[in-house]
Each structure stands twice: as C-alpha cells, then as structure tokens.
Amino acid sequence: MTLDFSSPRSPETNGWQHCFIETNRIRLHCVTQGEGELVVLLHGFPEFWYSWRHQIPALAKHFKVVVPDLRGYNDSDKPSAGYDLDTLSADIQGIIENLGYLKAHIVGHDWGGAIAWHLAQTVPQRLHRLAILNAPHPHRLMQEMSSNFDQLRRSWYMLAFQVPGLPEWLIRQNLRNFVTTAMQEFCVRKGAFSRRDMDIYQAALEKPGVLTAAMNYYRQLLSPRRLMREWGRSPLPVTVPTLVLWGEDDHFLGQSLLENLDALVKAPLRLTRIADCGHWIQQEVPQTVNRELLNFLRQPYPA
C-alpha cells in the first residue's frame, strides 16, 4: 500500500485531506475525511472529486469518506488504456483493499454510477450497500439506446465521442462554453453552480490528457468488441441493498431507464424520484441527497 499525503492545490479545504493511493498499477488522487465504515463516492463526466463537495463533510460525521478522481481525471494518472468497466472497477477495489477495508458503501453518480453498478454485480462481497444517483444500469442503457428513440436522441453525444481525437479537440477550442452548457444550462436548480464552480471544473478539464481519457470511457463502453461480447447476455443480478436517487428532469437520461429495475436487483431496492431536479443531483439538491444517503447508509444491517 502506498499513501502519499502530499496536498495538491485545492479549490476547497473544509477539513478534508488529499492523498494519492496506488491501485491497479496507477495512482489515484483522493480526498478523504472522517472515520468509521468506508464510503467511496464516485463522480461522473465531466467532473472530479469536487462534485461531492456538499456530501463529504456531511457523510464524514459518521463514516470514513474517500472520494477519488477516477482514472484519467484531474490529478489521477491518465494511462492510455484501462477505461473499460472491469478495469475501472478494479481501481476502486484496490482503493478499498489498500485502505485496509474488506467492504465499502459505494455511491456513484453518472459514470461513477456505472462503475458502482458493475462492482455490485461482479464483486458483491466488497459492498455493504449500493447508492446510485442518476446513473442507469449499463444493461438498461444499452437496451434503451437500441430501442427507444427518445433515449438515443438524449445520448447523441455518446455516439459523437466515438470519433478518435475530434471531440476532445472541438471541446478544447471552447472549453468554457462546453462546461457552462453541460452543467449550468442543463441543470434545473440554476443556483447549483457558481462562476467559481465553473472556473474549478474548467481548470480540471484543462489538464493534459483529461479530455482524451474522458472520451475513452465512452469509446470503451460502445466498442464493437464489448457490444459483441455482451450481446444476448443476461446481466448478473445485484444482491446488495440498493438505493436509487433520480432527478426527474434529467436532460441526458430519460425516466424509462428506471423501468424493470426490480428484475436487475435481487435485494432490497428503494427508488426515490426527486422533482424539479436535473442530472447534477448531488449539487442541485445537496441537502436532500445528504439526508437520503445518511438514512440509507446508517440503516442496521439485516440479520
């Protein structure tokens, strides 16, 4: 285990600590706070640990909270490969093990949610509980993109990201507009993002290699090899208690993705829809998300 507690420049301090954790042959930058059972918060695109700024101090009153910059993002390593769900999940398993834990509560939003779903399917013995925030089960996403024109329309950017090199070049030409449009304009609670927040997200995306790494998540997900391998396969059931929080006015993800979740989760499942809230749920309604997460994660374990 290698923990490097050198502290990179941070947009916030708030009592939390920065460290680097070596896992799966790479080094991930993490923010940590608190003691107790482990809670791992996984961000999405185009974010980094900062998207959980409202949750870290609230959860750290009861848990040890660890928030990595996912592979390729912000201050984490940016290898040329390893953006498939198996490898990304192995990154998170390594964090759990290197911190000396056998299990963790896994909370994921957007791409972090896809990784969280995959962890729950493939290594349920590593999870206490699973919490998903506006992140479709990968099997349901593939189903809807292949059969539902509304979701295909919403997901047009995933197809556009398949072109090598071009999407990141275009985004880089007008990065501020990209960040503002994707996050501020497409959220429902307009006060969720300040100008300073936009500066912070833009600075993280400007770091060399980040945009290509972020595109590689989508390129791996929709690669012909993966699609052929998964074609016709039944997904492994989720067997750990699961909470799904969903902002109902998500610009990118339709509510049809929530259908038939009980066929995929063979464990206690709670689905909470939040009205007047968009995709950036933990930043749009942080107090609601904090309350729901604490109520769920602090429940006694079933006998």
N, C-alpha and C positions, 0 to 999 in steps of 0.2 A: 504494500500500500504506500502510495506517495501522496502526501497532502502538502501543498505549497501555499502558505498563508500570506504570500506577498499580495498586496492590495492594489489592483489596477485603479486608475481614476474612476470614480463612481459618480453617477448623477445623484445618488442619494446615499445617506449613511444610515440613519434611523436605527442604529443599534445592531445592525446585522454585519456579518463578516464575509469577506471574499476569500476564496481559496481556489486552488486547482487540484483536481482529482484525476489521477491516471487510471484509465479504464479501457479495456479492449484495444490496447496499443495506441490510444490517443490520450490527450489531456483536455479535460473539460473544465472551463471556468464555472464556478458555482457561487451562489450566495447562500449563507446559512444563518440560522438563528434558532434559539430555543433548545430545549432538552426533552427527552422522552421518546415515545414511539416515533418512528421516522415517517415523515410525509414528504413525498417528492412531487414537485409541481413542474409540469412540462408545458412549455409555451408553444405557440404556433407560428405561422408565417404571416407577416414579415417581422416578427417580434424578437425578443430575447428575454432574459430573466426579468427585466423591468416591467413586463406586462403583469406580473404578480405582486407589484409593489404594495397594493392595498391588502393583499391576503397574508403576506409574510408576517408582519407583526401580530396580526390577529390570531393566526394559527400557532405562532411561536409561543404564545402564552400556555399552550397545552402540549405541544409536540416539538420534536426537532425537525425543522423545516429546511429542506435542501432544494435549491432552485438552479438547475444547470442552464447554461447556454447550450442548446443542443449542438451536436456535431455540425460544424460549418458556420455557426452563428457567433457574432460579436467577438469575444475573446477566447472562444474554444478553438481547438485545432480544426483545420479545414483541409482534410485529405481529399484526394481526387475521387475516391471511391467510398463505398460503405453507407449509401443513403437508402438502402432497402430496409424494410421493416424488421427483418431478422437482426441485422447489424445494429440498427438504431436501438432496438430493444436490448441487445447485449450490452450496449453502452450503459443503459440505465441499470441493468442487473449488476454491472461492475461497480457502479456507484454504491448500490445497496451493500454489496459484499465488502467493498473497501472501507466503508464506514463502520463495519463490524456488526451489521444487522443481518438477520435471516429473512425478514419481511419488511414491507413498507406499505403504507397507504399511497396509492398512485392517483394523482389528479392531473388530467390533461385537457387542454383546450386546442381546437383546430388540429394541426399536425401532431401536437403533443397528445391529443386525444386519440389519434390513430395509433400512435405508439402504445398508449395506455391500453387500448382495446387489445392490441396484439400481445402485450405482456400478459393480460388476463387470460387470453386464450391459450398461450403456449407455456407459461410458467406460473400457473395459479398459486403454486406453493410459495411464491415470492410476494404475494399480495395479501394484506389484511382486507382492504376494501378498495373499490374502484370508483372514482368520480369522474364523470365526463361532462365537459362544458362545450356545447355547440361543436360537436365533432361526431360525424356519422360513423357508425360501424363500417369498416372498409368494405365488407361484403355488401351491405346495403347501398353504399355509394356506387359500387360497380353496377349493381342491379338497376339503380335509378338512372345512372348515366346512359345505360344501354337501352332503356325502355321508356323513360319519362322525358319528354322534350323540354319541360319546364326546368328540370334539374340540369339537363345538358346545356340549356341556354345560360343558366346561372354559372355553370362550370366551364365556360368557354376559355377562360384564362388557363386552365389546366392543360387544355389542348394546345394553346398558343405557346406554353412554356416548353413544349416538346422540341421546338426548333433549336438546334445547338447554337449557342452563342448569341443569337439575335435578341431574345427577350431581355437578358441582362444588359446588353448594350443599349437598347432602347430605354430601359428604366434608368440607367445611369445618366443618360442625357438630360433627364428632367426628374431627378430623384425626389426633390421636394414635392412636386406635383403628384408623383406616384404615392408617396406616403400620405399626403393630405387627402387625396381622393380615396385611397383604400381604407383609411382608418377614420378620419374625421368626417368626411362627407357621407360615408356609408354606415355610420353609427346613428342610432335613433336618439340617444341622450347626448346632445351636441356638446354639453359641458364636460364630457368624459375626458377629452384630450385638450390640453392647453397648448399654446405655442411652444412652450418649453418642452412638453412631451414630444411634439413633432421634431424639435431640434435633436432630442435624445435618440429617437428612433432613426432619424436620418443619419446621424453620426455613426450609429451601429452598422447601418447598411452600407455606409461608405468604406468600411474597412476592406482591404484587399481580399478577394476570394469569397466574400459572403454571398453576393448575389448568385454566382455560379453554383455554390453549394446549395442555396435555397431552391434554385431551379432543379437541381439534381434529385431532390425529394420527389418532385412530380414526374421527372423522367424515369425514375426507377419504378414508381407506382404504376405507370402506364406503359412500361416497356413491353414489347411483344413477348419476350421470354416469360415475364411474370404472368401476363394475361393468359398465355397458353398453359402455363403450369397450374394456374388457379381455375381454369375453365371447367365447370361442372363439378368442382369440389364442394363438399358441404363444409362450412366453417366449423371449427371446434367451438363447442359451447363455452360461454363464460360461466364459471362456477363459484365466483366470489360475489358477496353483496355489492350491488351496483346502484349508484345514483347518477341520473342524467339530468342536468340543468340545461334548459334550452330557451334562449331569447327568441320569441316568436317571430320577430321581424328581421330575421337574418337575410341579408341581401344575397348571400352566396349559397346558402343551404336551405332547401325547401323542407317544410314540415312532413312531407311524405317520407323522408328518411327515417322518421320515428316509427313508422308502421312496422309491425311484426317484430319489435324488439324482444318481446317475451319468448319468441322462438329461438333467439340467439343467446338469451341469458337464462340459464337454468339455476337461478339463485334469487334471493330477494332482490327485487328491482323497483326503484322509485323513479318516476319520471315527473319532473316539475317544469312546467312551461311558464315563462315569465313574459307578461305582456309589455308592450311598449319598450322593447329591448332588442337590440340587434346582435350582430355576430360577436362583438367585443364585450361579452357579457360580464367578465370579472372586472372590467374597467368601467362599464356603463352603469352597473348596479352593484358596486362592491360590497355594500353593507348586506344586501340580500344574499349575495353569493357567500360571504363570510358566515352568515347565520346558517344557511343551508349546509355548508361544508362542516361546520362545527357540530351541528345537530347530528349529522350523518356519521362523521368520523369518531365521535365520542360515544356513540351507542355501545352498550355492552355487547360483547361477542356472544353469539348463540351457543348454547350448551352443546 
